[in-house]
Amino acid sequence: MKLSDFDYVLPEELIAQEPAPRRDESRLMVLHRREDRIEHRLFRDIVDYLSPKDVLVVNETRVIPARLVGQKADSGGEVEVLLLRQLDRERWETLVRPGRRLKPGTRLVFGDGLAGGVVEETTPEGGRVIAFTSTIPFREVLHRLGKMPLPPYIKQYSGDPRRYQTVYARQEGSAAAPTAGLHFTSELLENIQSRGVALVKVLLHVGLGTFRPVRVEDITEHHMHAEYYEITPEAARDINGARARGGRVVAVGTTTTRCLETVAGDDGRIAPGSGWTDIFIYPGYRFKAIDALVTNFHLPRSTLIMMVSAFAGRERILRAYRTAVEMRYRFFSFGDAMLIL
């Protein structure tokens, strides 16, 4: 398939620059695959589409303040570093700007000497491996100096940074939020669970694999960057138990989906474990683990719109996106949501 097969026209004013006043007041497009029909609801109405036997699976990763602004030690020139993943105690894989000026050996300074860094190497994707040193634990450096790594299409957001975290975020490690989960409130989750729906948490730290652009026209030549995942024995047991009872596995977000599809057997059973996944899901993929998907509206030509196209059909997804544009849905990270059944 071609990259251009996943393009669509989006007016810039529909790119949400801030979240809805209340998380669960976002709009919800409900896409029924079998009937090939669409409903338009509010996100809090998602409870109407969940059954007591179902399991709702969420990604409990927490976004770190991964964007650091510093200077080159020799010239004082400003640099911006986005932390992607920790390689060992001191070394991180990063994206940097301006990249062409940060060659191996370049020394960096952050926070008037609170932390420093040395560029060690250039990665195949064009990033940098940086070894950091600091006078205090590096995690404290991040929470003092780091900024929330909002996507570049969100131009000026000065609101509560907690709105770029899910209410169930627990384990720090992501460079971007699993945005489908941003619509849930604690009260909505309690309402869902009170109806007998099990809530299960898995982990996938969002990194370059999720938002790296596809730069090849033949999408089968694109390679996903690996991201770290964990599924506990308890989570696997609960998911497998729901399926054995005839319930559905409802995945909240594409990151949750990647996590589950990575560990699912051909029979759909989930195996506990941890590791790195570079699974790339595009049309033609046979889903083994999930039965329904909660997701946002994604960028054109992205691996994320390819995944939802694999789940619901490319033409059906593109028609749904055209409908969303016509009905002025809000797009991307702070935008509205879609439930695919």
Protein Blocks (a to p, Z undefined) as FASTA:
>chain_A
ZZklmgccddfklpcfbdcfblklpccddddfklopaddddfklmmmmccfkbccdddfb
dcddfbccdddfklopacddddfbdfblmlccdddddfklmcghiacdeehhlaccddfb
dcfkopacdddddfbdfklmmmmmmccdddfklmbacbdfklmccfkbfbgcifbdcfkl
mmpcfklmmmmmmnopacddddddddfklmoccfbfblmlpccddddddddfklmmmmmm
mmmnopacddedjklmmmmmmmpcfkopacedddddfbdcdehiacfkbmbdcdddddeh
iaklmmmmmmnopklmmmmmmmmmmnopaehjllccdddZZ
